[in-house]
Amino acid sequence: MDSLTSVFAFVHAAEQQSYVGAARVAGVSPSAIGKAVARLESRLGVRLFNRTTRSISLTEEGVVLYERYKRIIDDMQDVEATLSKSRESPRGRLRVSVPHIVGHHLLMPMLPAFAERFPEIELDVDFEDRVVDLITEGLDVVVRSGELADARLIARPLGDQHFVVCGSPDYFERHGRPEMPGDLFRHVCIHFKYPSSGRVAPWAFSAPYERLLLPKSLTFNNTDAGLRAAQDGLGLAHLPVYVAASHMRAGSLIPVLTSFMVPFGSLSLVWPSNRQLSRKVRAFVDFVFENCAARPDAFRPAASLSR
């Protein structure tokens, strides 16, 4: 019990950046908070706070410990919320990680409705293109592409990713339209490279065009940059349909070669198996799945959008 008291005292002090503020939250004296933190530092053999006469701040070791202890406390609150009949709505901090392009074009448009429906969920969203480790990094839910090979995780597929090759009306007036994937060798091609590896993403053509070595006229590690370049008439971009669809409807981008495109990977919502009963995780997963299903351009091929 003394260890648990020290943990809560430390977390309160870290969040309030003050023993006095922590004491006010915990309902004890500032000296009690100070003694509890001192016992924790003594037991761990590390200094957790940088102290001055006016304030305290976490040391490097303190930051690591705070993140871990905070996740434990959040999990404790999740269990209580799940078992308590009086708590009808999901609540608490929810840590989410999404790739940049998915976050900007799929998640962000949903957030106003999510915040209105679940006002007691505190969303903490990381935009991250690398493959994160949910368990060690204390994440609740991530959006991940590809197959899941970790038995500690549970995945709910959102759908296949479809891509489209498109350019601006001005570009096609100057350069004409390609009729076959092989025609792209005479065009300006805008590519995406993965920020984590620098590898250039292939274009999602069906056989026998899946391994074309296309001209690398422009390469970005950001999909929105490629989108902007295509809209500005700088070349043809290979974009997710959910990124390009609204611009295609507006006429600022024109799709080409749609009959040659095939799905390019899939997206799933993934969460640790030991958190599958969390009300906040379930609320988020169900909400995102429901909203993605309601978007006709999210996971359909470009050729089908005009039907």
C-alpha positions as CSV (number, residue, x, y, z in Angstrom):
1,M,0.0,0.0,0.0
2,D,2.9,2.4,0.8
3,S,4.3,1.7,-2.7
4,L,0.9,2.5,-4.3
5,T,0.7,5.7,-2.3
6,S,4.1,6.7,-3.5
7,V,3.1,6.0,-7.1
8,F,0.0,8.2,-6.9
9,A,1.9,10.9,-5.1
10,F,4.6,10.9,-7.8
11,V,2.0,11.0,-10.7
12,H,0.1,13.9,-9.1
13,A,3.3,15.8,-8.5
14,A,4.4,15.3,-12.1
15,E,1.1,16.4,-13.5
16,Q,0.7,19.4,-11.2
17,Q,4.5,20.3,-11.3
18,S,4.1,21.1,-7.6
19,Y,3.9,19.3,-4.3
20,V,1.3,21.8,-3.2
21,G,-0.8,21.2,-6.2
22,A,-0.4,17.4,-5.9
23,A,-1.4,17.7,-2.2
24,R,-4.5,19.6,-3.2
25,V,-5.5,16.9,-5.7
26,A,-4.7,14.0,-3.3
27,G,-6.3,15.6,-0.2
28,V,-3.1,15.3,1.9
29,S,-0.4,17.7,3.0
30,P,2.5,18.8,0.7
31,S,5.0,17.2,3.1
32,A,3.2,13.9,2.8
33,I,3.6,14.2,-1.0
34,G,7.3,15.1,-0.6
35,K,7.9,12.1,1.7
36,A,6.1,9.7,-0.6
37,V,8.2,10.8,-3.6
38,A,11.4,10.6,-1.5
39,R,10.6,7.0,-0.5
40,L,10.0,6.1,-4.2
41,E,13.3,7.7,-5.2
42,S,15.1,5.9,-2.5
43,R,13.5,2.6,-3.4
44,L,14.4,3.0,-7.1
45,G,17.8,4.6,-6.6
46,V,17.1,7.4,-9.1
47,R,16.2,11.1,-8.9
48,L,12.8,11.7,-10.4
49,F,12.5,15.5,-10.1
50,N,14.7,18.5,-10.7
51,R,13.8,20.8,-7.8
52,T,14.2,24.5,-7.3
53,T,12.7,26.8,-4.6
54,R,9.8,27.6,-7.0
55,S,9.1,24.6,-9.0
56,I,9.8,21.0,-9.8
57,S,10.2,19.3,-13.2
58,L,10.7,15.7,-14.2
59,T,14.2,14.2,-14.9
60,E,14.8,12.0,-17.8
61,E,14.2,9.0,-15.6
62,G,11.1,10.7,-14.2
63,V,9.6,11.1,-17.6
64,V,10.0,7.4,-18.4
65,L,8.5,6.4,-15.0
66,Y,5.6,8.8,-15.3
67,E,4.6,7.5,-18.7
68,R,4.6,3.9,-17.4
69,Y,2.8,4.7,-14.2
70,K,0.3,6.8,-16.0
71,R,-0.6,4.0,-18.3
72,I,-1.0,1.6,-15.3
73,I,-3.3,4.1,-13.6
74,D,-5.3,4.6,-16.8
75,D,-5.7,0.8,-17.1
76,M,-6.9,0.6,-13.5
77,Q,-9.5,3.3,-14.3
78,D,-10.5,1.3,-17.4
79,V,-11.2,-1.8,-15.3
80,E,-13.2,0.2,-12.8
81,A,-15.2,1.8,-15.6
82,T,-15.9,-1.5,-17.3
83,L,-17.1,-3.1,-14.1
84,S,-19.0,-0.2,-12.7
85,K,-22.7,-0.1,-13.6
86,S,-23.0,3.5,-12.8
87,R,-20.6,4.6,-15.6
88,E,-22.6,4.5,-18.8
89,S,-20.3,6.3,-21.1
90,P,-16.6,5.6,-22.0
91,R,-14.1,7.9,-20.4
92,G,-10.4,8.4,-19.8
93,R,-7.2,8.9,-21.9
94,L,-7.0,7.1,-25.2
95,R,-3.6,6.9,-26.9
96,V,-3.9,6.4,-30.7
97,S,-1.3,6.2,-33.4
98,V,-2.1,6.6,-37.1
99,P,0.0,7.1,-40.3
100,H,0.1,10.7,-41.3
101,I,-2.0,10.4,-44.5
102,V,-4.6,8.2,-42.7
103,G,-4.8,10.6,-39.8
104,H,-5.2,13.7,-42.0
105,H,-7.7,12.3,-44.5
106,L,-9.7,9.7,-42.6
107,L,-9.4,10.3,-38.9
108,M,-9.4,14.1,-38.7
109,P,-12.8,14.6,-40.5
110,M,-14.4,12.2,-37.9
111,L,-13.1,13.9,-34.8
112,P,-15.8,16.6,-34.3
113,A,-18.5,13.9,-34.3
114,F,-16.4,11.6,-32.0
115,A,-15.8,14.4,-29.5
116,E,-19.5,15.2,-29.4
117,R,-20.5,11.6,-28.9
118,F,-17.8,10.8,-26.4
119,P,-16.9,14.0,-24.5
120,E,-15.3,12.1,-21.6
121,I,-12.7,10.3,-23.7
122,E,-9.4,12.2,-23.8
123,L,-7.8,11.6,-27.2
124,D,-4.0,11.6,-27.4
125,V,-3.2,11.1,-31.1
126,D,0.3,10.5,-32.6
127,F,0.8,10.9,-36.3
128,E,3.6,8.4,-37.0
129,D,4.6,6.5,-40.2
130,R,6.9,4.0,-38.6
131,V,5.6,0.7,-37.3
132,V,5.1,1.3,-33.6
133,D,5.1,-1.3,-30.8
134,L,1.8,-1.0,-29.0
135,I,2.8,-2.9,-26.0
136,T,6.1,-1.2,-25.1
137,E,4.9,2.3,-26.1
138,G,1.6,2.0,-24.1
139,L,-0.7,2.7,-27.1
140,D,-4.4,1.8,-27.0
141,V,-5.2,1.6,-30.7
142,V,-3.2,2.0,-33.9
143,V,-4.1,2.0,-37.6
144,R,-1.7,-0.4,-39.3
145,S,-1.4,-1.7,-42.9
146,G,-0.6,-5.2,-44.0
147,E,-0.9,-8.5,-42.2
148,L,-0.9,-8.9,-38.4
149,A,1.7,-11.4,-37.1
150,D,1.6,-10.7,-33.3
151,A,-0.5,-12.9,-31.1
152,R,-0.6,-10.2,-28.5
153,L,-2.7,-8.0,-30.8
154,I,-6.2,-8.0,-32.1
155,A,-7.1,-6.4,-35.5
156,R,-10.3,-5.3,-37.1
157,P,-9.9,-4.7,-40.9
158,L,-11.2,-1.4,-42.2
159,G,-10.7,-2.4,-45.9
160,D,-8.4,-2.6,-48.9
161,Q,-6.5,0.5,-49.9
162,H,-7.1,1.6,-53.5
163,F,-5.0,4.0,-55.4
164,V,-5.5,6.2,-58.4
165,V,-3.2,7.8,-60.9
166,C,-4.3,11.4,-61.5
167,G,-3.3,14.8,-62.8
168,S,-4.7,18.2,-63.3
169,P,-6.7,19.3,-66.4
170,D,-3.9,21.7,-67.2
171,Y,-1.3,18.9,-67.2
172,F,-3.3,16.8,-69.5
173,E,-3.8,19.7,-71.9
174,R,-0.1,20.1,-72.2
175,H,1.0,16.4,-72.1
176,G,-2.0,14.3,-73.1
177,R,-3.4,11.3,-71.3
178,P,-1.7,7.9,-70.9
179,E,-3.8,5.1,-72.3
180,M,-1.6,2.3,-71.0
181,P,0.7,2.0,-67.9
182,G,3.6,1.9,-70.3
183,D,2.8,5.3,-71.6
184,L,3.9,6.7,-68.2
185,F,7.5,6.6,-69.4
186,R,6.7,9.7,-71.4
187,H,5.1,11.5,-68.5
188,V,6.3,13.3,-65.3
189,C,5.7,10.9,-62.4
190,I,5.3,12.1,-58.8
191,H,6.4,9.4,-56.3
192,F,6.0,8.8,-52.5
193,K,8.9,7.5,-50.4
194,Y,8.4,6.0,-47.0
195,P,9.8,8.4,-44.3
196,S,11.1,5.5,-42.2
197,S,13.1,3.7,-44.9
198,G,13.4,6.1,-47.8
199,R,12.0,3.3,-50.1
200,V,9.9,4.5,-53.0
201,A,6.4,3.1,-53.0
202,P,5.5,1.1,-56.2
203,W,2.4,2.0,-58.2
204,A,-0.5,-0.5,-57.8
205,F,-0.9,-1.8,-61.4
206,S,-2.2,-5.2,-62.3
207,A,0.1,-7.7,-64.1
208,P,2.1,-7.4,-66.2
209,Y,2.6,-3.8,-65.2
210,E,3.3,-4.2,-61.5
211,R,7.1,-3.7,-61.7
212,L,7.4,-0.7,-64.0
213,L,10.5,1.4,-63.4
214,L,8.8,4.7,-63.8
215,P,10.5,8.1,-64.2
216,K,11.2,9.6,-60.8
217,S,10.6,13.2,-61.8
218,L,9.5,14.2,-58.3
219,T,9.6,12.3,-55.0
220,F,8.2,13.3,-51.7
221,N,8.0,11.7,-48.3
222,N,4.6,13.3,-47.8
223,T,1.4,12.3,-49.6
224,D,-0.1,15.8,-49.3
225,A,2.9,17.3,-51.0
226,G,2.4,14.9,-53.9
227,L,-1.3,15.8,-54.0
228,R,-0.5,19.5,-54.2
229,A,2.1,19.0,-56.9
230,A,-0.4,17.1,-59.0
231,Q,-3.0,19.8,-58.5
232,D,-0.4,22.4,-59.6
233,G,0.1,20.6,-62.8
234,L,3.6,19.3,-62.0
235,G,2.9,15.7,-63.0
236,L,0.9,12.6,-62.4
237,A,0.6,11.3,-58.8
238,H,-0.3,7.9,-57.4
239,L,-2.6,8.7,-54.5
240,P,-4.9,6.8,-52.2
241,V,-8.5,7.1,-53.5
242,Y,-9.7,8.5,-50.1
243,V,-7.1,11.4,-50.6
244,A,-7.9,12.1,-54.3
245,A,-11.7,11.5,-54.4
246,S,-12.9,14.9,-53.3
247,H,-10.5,16.6,-55.8
248,M,-11.7,14.3,-58.5
249,R,-15.3,15.2,-57.8
250,A,-14.4,18.9,-57.8
251,G,-12.6,18.5,-61.2
252,S,-9.1,19.7,-60.0
253,L,-7.8,16.1,-60.6
254,I,-8.6,13.7,-63.4
255,P,-8.1,10.0,-63.0
256,V,-6.4,7.9,-65.6
257,L,-5.6,4.2,-66.0
258,T,-8.3,3.2,-63.5
259,S,-8.9,-0.2,-65.2
260,F,-5.3,-1.2,-64.6
261,M,-5.3,-0.5,-60.8
262,V,-5.4,-3.2,-58.1
263,P,-5.7,-3.0,-54.3
264,F,-2.5,-2.0,-52.6
265,G,-2.5,-3.4,-49.0
266,S,-5.2,-3.0,-46.4
267,L,-5.8,-1.0,-43.3
268,S,-6.8,-2.3,-39.9
269,L,-7.5,-1.0,-36.4
270,V,-5.2,-2.8,-34.0
271,W,-5.2,-3.0,-30.2
272,P,-3.5,-5.1,-27.5
273,S,-5.5,-8.2,-26.7
274,N,-5.4,-7.4,-22.9
275,R,-7.4,-4.2,-23.6
276,Q,-10.2,-5.7,-25.7
277,L,-12.8,-5.1,-23.0
278,S,-11.9,-1.4,-22.6
279,R,-15.0,0.7,-23.1
280,K,-13.0,3.6,-24.6
281,V,-11.1,1.3,-27.0
282,R,-14.4,-0.4,-28.1
283,A,-16.1,3.0,-28.6
284,F,-13.2,4.3,-30.7
285,V,-12.9,1.2,-32.9
286,D,-16.7,1.0,-33.5
287,F,-16.9,4.7,-34.3
288,V,-14.1,4.6,-36.8
289,F,-15.3,1.5,-38.5
290,E,-18.8,2.9,-38.7
291,N,-17.6,6.2,-40.2
292,C,-15.3,4.5,-42.7
293,A,-18.1,2.3,-43.9
294,A,-20.2,5.4,-44.4
295,R,-17.6,7.0,-46.8
296,P,-18.1,5.6,-50.3
297,D,-14.6,6.7,-51.4
298,A,-12.7,5.3,-48.5
299,F,-12.0,1.8,-49.6
300,R,-13.4,1.5,-53.2
301,P,-11.5,1.5,-56.5
302,A,-11.5,4.8,-58.3
303,A,-13.2,3.3,-61.3
304,S,-16.3,2.6,-59.2
305,L,-16.8,6.1,-57.8
306,S,-18.5,7.4,-61.0
307,R,-21.0,4.5,-61.1
